[in-house]
Amino acid sequence: MKPIKLLKMKKIVSLVILAGMFAFYACGPSAADKEAAEKAEKAKADSLAGVAKAATLDSVNKINAMKDSIVKAEDAKMAGANHNTTATKPAPKTDNTPTTQPAQPAGGGPKVGAKKPGAK
């Protein structure tokens, strides 16, 4: 009788394992869920790409505007320089006065190691 019980036990264990495998497979995401997740991921990637492209275009526009303003300022400067060709620039002022050392305090230099008033 012992061999029959062992054979029944093997069948029961194998059926339980087989049922567990089917239950595990059935609990996974369905094809529709996988497809919906894939679409959402693609939409997110497209959105991020659009934002990056807009930011790049905005940066390029700002740089171009800055370049244009620099060119306009240089043109205005050149136009002003060409207009005042008879005027000469004044020579830079030079100060040839000798420099003096700052006066030392009456007590000489700083006192090293002296205590501050009120210190213990």
Sequence and secondary structure as in RCSB ss.txt:
>XXXX:A:sequence
MKPIKLLKMKKIVSLVILAGMFAFYACGPSAADKEAAEKAEKAKADSLAGVAKAATLDSVNKINAMKDSIVKAED
AKMAGANHNTTATKPAPKTDNTPTTQPAQPAGGGPKVGAKKPGAK
>XXXX:A:secstr
 HHHHHHHHHHHHHHHHHHHHHHHHHTS  HHHHHHHHHHHHHHHHHHHHHHHHHHHHHHHHHHHHHHHHHHHHH
HHHHHHHHTSS                   TT S  TT   TT  
